[in-house]
Amino acid sequence: MTGLRYSTDGPDMALLTAVFTPFTETGGLALDTVQKQADDLVAWGSAAAYIGGTAGEGASLSTEERMALAERWCEVADGRLDVIVHVGHSSLVEARRLAAHAESAGAKAISAVAPYFHRPETVAALVDACAAIADAAPGLPFTYYHIPSMTGVNLRASDVLLVARDKIPTFAGVKFAHNDMVDLQRCLHLAGGQHEVFVGVAKLVLAAWQSGARAAIGSVYNFAGPLFRRLLDHAVRGELAEARAGQQLAQQVIDTAARYGGELAGFKALGALSGVDCGGCRPPLVSPGPEQLALLRAEVTELGFLDTGH
């Protein structure tokens, strides 16, 4: 069983949003904001919400908070939007708890990074860990989230795919958040029509599309979903100059935001300026203050981003 296909045989690319976790001023979950987030995603055509991952600061949440977040997203999605719950954890015990809970809450699928403190050193060990997580939610498709920059696990995603598809009955594919285009292309070749490969680096979306990728998951779509939708529409119509211009603008916006506390803090600030305000990041991340927000707004406005409907 896979059951998690967003790409089609056509040229279009499905965009899924790795959503921010909304916080109150005192750092608690702001679950009322989730309704606004879901409405915004539906409005521009996001195919799904991927929750509790890197953008969702899942590693900074307690297990109980992650469960509450999953319940709220499944409640507000209400058939309008698929919910994919990231359940990865440094503890497989907690990851399995989160996986079982996601299934009971009504999620569409689960996903997990590699254990990131005591790390698996071989593909076999990593797949065993993924299998243990997937087994706790046997009715849900499982996607491996490949992000070596955060986990420190540098095993090739394509090698994981090769082993996992035979060992994990619910294996659905790979969320590929890495700059290695060769490994990405190998994943796409191996996946065929059986498994999904989600591009997880927004700066590579157009290049990945040209390599045959047809689905992407990213945090930038919290504030720039319409921009990416337009650039991909240009690509589908063969208007590659316009598509490249859109990708260039996106890269400039990403680089600008990253100067304000790093990508996540900067992205969350941009979300507040251009879409839904999800508050700041949890420590140890440091969110930009009012003066920095004003500078960020000025910079992206000068780029033409806030004037384009994002």
C-alpha positions in Angstrom: 0.0 0.0 0.0 1.2 3.5 -0.8 -1.9 5.7 -1.2 -0.1 9.1 -1.2 0.1 10.3 -4.8 -0.2 14.0 -5.6 1.7 14.1 -8.9 0.0 13.1 -12.1 1.1 12.0 -15.6 0.7 15.6 -16.7 3.1 18.5 -16.4 1.6 20.2 -13.4 3.3 20.2 -9.9 1.3 19.8 -6.7 2.4 22.1 -3.9 2.0 21.0 -0.3 2.7 23.5 2.5 4.9 22.7 5.5 2.9 24.9 7.8 4.1 27.0 10.7 3.0 26.2 14.2 1.2 29.3 15.6 2.2 30.6 19.0 0.8 33.1 21.4 2.9 36.0 22.8 3.7 33.8 25.8 4.8 30.9 23.7 1.8 28.6 24.0 0.0 27.0 21.1 -2.4 29.4 19.3 -4.7 26.8 18.0 -7.4 29.3 17.0 -5.0 30.5 14.3 -5.0 27.1 12.5 -8.4 27.8 11.0 -7.0 31.0 9.3 -4.0 29.0 8.1 -6.2 26.3 6.5 -8.5 28.8 4.9 -5.4 30.6 3.3 -4.0 27.3 1.9 -7.4 26.3 0.4 -7.8 29.7 -1.1 -4.6 29.5 -3.3 -4.8 25.7 -3.9 -2.3 24.0 -1.6 -2.9 20.3 -1.8 -2.1 19.5 1.8 -0.8 20.8 5.1 2.4 19.1 6.4 2.4 19.7 10.1 5.0 19.5 12.9 8.0 19.3 10.7 11.0 21.7 10.5 8.8 24.7 9.7 6.3 23.6 12.4 9.1 23.5 15.0 8.1 20.0 15.9 11.3 19.3 17.7 10.5 22.2 20.0 7.1 20.9 20.9 6.1 18.4 23.6 4.4 15.2 22.4 1.2 16.5 23.9 1.4 19.7 22.0 2.1 17.9 18.8 -0.9 15.7 19.4 -3.1 18.8 20.1 -1.8 20.4 16.9 -2.6 17.3 14.8 -6.1 17.1 16.2 -6.8 20.8 15.5 -5.5 20.5 11.9 -7.6 17.4 11.2 -10.6 19.2 12.6 -10.3 22.3 10.5 -9.2 20.5 7.3 -12.6 18.8 7.3 -12.2 17.2 3.8 -10.9 20.4 2.2 -7.3 19.7 2.7 -5.1 16.7 3.4 -3.2 16.6 6.6 0.2 14.9 6.7 1.6 14.7 10.3 5.3 14.7 10.9 5.9 12.3 13.7 9.7 12.1 13.7 11.5 12.2 17.0 14.8 11.4 18.6 12.9 8.7 20.6 11.3 6.0 18.6 8.9 5.4 21.5 7.6 9.0 21.2 7.5 8.7 17.4 5.4 5.6 17.6 3.0 7.4 20.0 2.7 10.3 17.6 2.1 8.0 14.6 -0.7 6.0 16.3 -2.3 9.3 17.5 -2.1 10.8 14.0 -4.0 7.7 12.6 -6.7 8.0 15.3 -7.0 11.8 14.7 -7.8 11.3 11.0 -4.6 12.3 9.3 -4.1 11.4 5.6 -0.5 10.2 6.2 2.5 10.3 8.4 6.1 11.3 7.8 9.3 11.2 9.8 12.9 12.3 9.8 15.7 10.0 10.8 16.4 9.8 14.6 18.7 12.8 15.1 20.6 12.3 18.3 21.6 8.7 18.4 21.7 8.5 14.6 21.5 5.4 12.4 24.7 4.8 10.7 23.5 2.4 7.9 20.6 2.4 5.5 19.4 -0.8 7.1 19.3 0.8 10.6 17.5 3.8 9.3 14.9 1.7 7.5 14.4 -0.4 10.6 13.7 2.8 12.5 11.2 4.0 9.9 9.5 0.6 9.8 9.0 0.8 13.6 7.3 4.2 13.2 5.2 3.1 10.2 4.1 0.0 12.0 2.4 2.1 14.7 0.0 3.5 12.2 -0.6 0.6 9.8 -3.5 2.3 8.0 -1.5 5.4 7.0 1.0 5.9 4.2 4.5 6.7 5.5 7.0 9.1 3.9 10.6 9.3 4.9 11.7 13.0 5.4 15.3 13.4 4.1 16.9 16.5 5.6 20.5 15.8 6.4 21.3 19.4 7.2 19.1 19.1 10.3 19.5 15.4 11.3 23.1 14.8 10.5 22.1 11.6 8.8 23.8 11.7 5.4 22.7 8.4 3.9 21.5 8.8 0.3 17.7 9.1 0.1 17.6 6.9 -3.0 19.3 4.1 -1.1 16.7 4.4 1.6 13.9 4.3 -1.0 15.3 1.1 -2.5 15.3 -0.7 0.8 12.2 0.9 2.4 9.9 0.1 -0.4 10.4 -3.6 0.1 10.5 -3.6 3.9 7.7 -1.1 4.9 4.3 -2.1 3.6 3.0 1.5 3.9 6.0 3.2 2.4 4.8 6.0 0.2 7.9 7.9 -0.8 10.5 10.5 0.2 10.3 14.2 1.2 13.7 15.3 -0.3 15.0 18.4 1.5 18.6 18.4 0.2 20.6 20.1 -2.5 21.9 16.9 -4.1 20.3 16.9 -7.5 21.9 13.7 -8.5 20.3 11.8 -5.6 17.0 13.6 -6.2 17.1 12.5 -9.9 17.8 8.9 -8.8 14.9 9.0 -6.4 12.6 10.2 -9.2 13.9 7.4 -11.4 13.4 4.7 -8.8 10.0 6.0 -7.6 8.4 5.6 -11.0 4.7 5.7 -10.6 4.7 3.8 -7.4 6.0 6.2 -4.9 6.0 10.0 -4.5 9.1 12.2 -4.3 8.4 15.6 -2.8 10.9 18.3 -3.5 11.7 20.0 -0.2 14.0 22.8 -1.3 12.1 25.8 -2.8 15.1 27.2 -4.6 15.3 24.0 -6.6 11.6 23.7 -7.6 11.9 24.8 -11.2 15.1 22.7 -11.8 13.4 19.7 -10.1 10.3 20.2 -12.2 12.5 20.1 -15.3 13.9 16.9 -14.0 10.5 15.3 -13.7 9.4 16.1 -10.2 5.7 16.7 -9.9 5.2 17.4 -6.1 6.8 19.6 -3.6 6.5 20.3 0.2 7.8 23.6 1.5 7.5 26.2 4.2 7.8 29.1 1.6 4.3 28.3 0.5 3.0 29.7 3.8 3.6 33.1 2.3 4.6 32.6 -1.4 2.3 29.8 -2.5 0.7 32.0 -5.2 4.1 33.1 -6.5 5.2 29.5 -6.9 1.9 28.5 -8.4 2.3 31.2 -11.1 5.9 30.3 -11.9 4.9 26.7 -12.4 1.9 27.7 -14.5 4.4 29.6 -16.7 6.6 26.5 -16.9 3.7 24.2 -17.8 2.8 26.6 -20.7 6.4 26.6 -21.9 7.0 30.2 -20.8 10.4 29.4 -19.3 11.7 33.0 -19.2 8.7 34.0 -17.1 9.1 30.9 -14.9 12.8 31.6 -14.4 12.0 35.2 -13.4 9.5 33.9 -10.8 12.1 31.4 -9.4 14.7 34.2 -9.3 12.3 36.5 -7.3 11.5 33.6 -5.0 15.2 33.0 -4.4 15.8 36.7 -3.6 12.9 36.7 -1.2 14.2 33.6 0.6 17.7 35.0 0.8 16.4 38.3 2.2 14.2 36.6 4.8 17.1 34.4 5.9 19.1 37.5 7.0 16.5 38.2 9.7 17.1 35.4 12.2 17.7 32.6 9.8 15.3 31.1 7.3 12.6 29.9 9.7 12.4 33.0 11.8 12.5 35.1 8.6 9.9 33.0 6.9 7.6 33.2 9.8 8.0 37.0 9.9 7.2 37.2 6.2 4.1 35.1 6.8 2.9 37.7 9.3 3.6 40.5 6.8 1.9 38.8 3.9 -0.6 36.3 5.2 -1.4 34.7 8.5 0.4 35.9 11.7 1.6 32.7 13.5 3.7 34.6 16.0 7.4 34.2 16.6 9.6 31.1 16.9 10.3 29.3 20.1 13.7 29.6 21.7 16.5 29.0 21.1 15.5 30.5 17.7 15.3 34.3 17.8 12.6 36.1 16.0 13.1 39.6 14.4 11.9 42.5 16.4 9.7 45.5 15.2 12.6 47.4 13.7 13.8 44.3 11.8 10.3 43.6 10.6 10.1 47.1 9.1 13.4 46.6 7.3 12.3 43.2 6.1 9.0 44.6 4.8 10.9 47.4 3.0 13.4 45.0 1.4 10.8 42.5 0.0 8.6 45.4 -1.1 11.5 46.8 -3.1 11.9 43.4 -4.7 8.3 43.6 -5.8 7.2 40.7 -3.7 4.4 42.3 -1.6 3.0 44.0 -4.7 2.6 40.8 -6.7 -0.1 39.1 -4.6 2.7 36.9 -3.3 
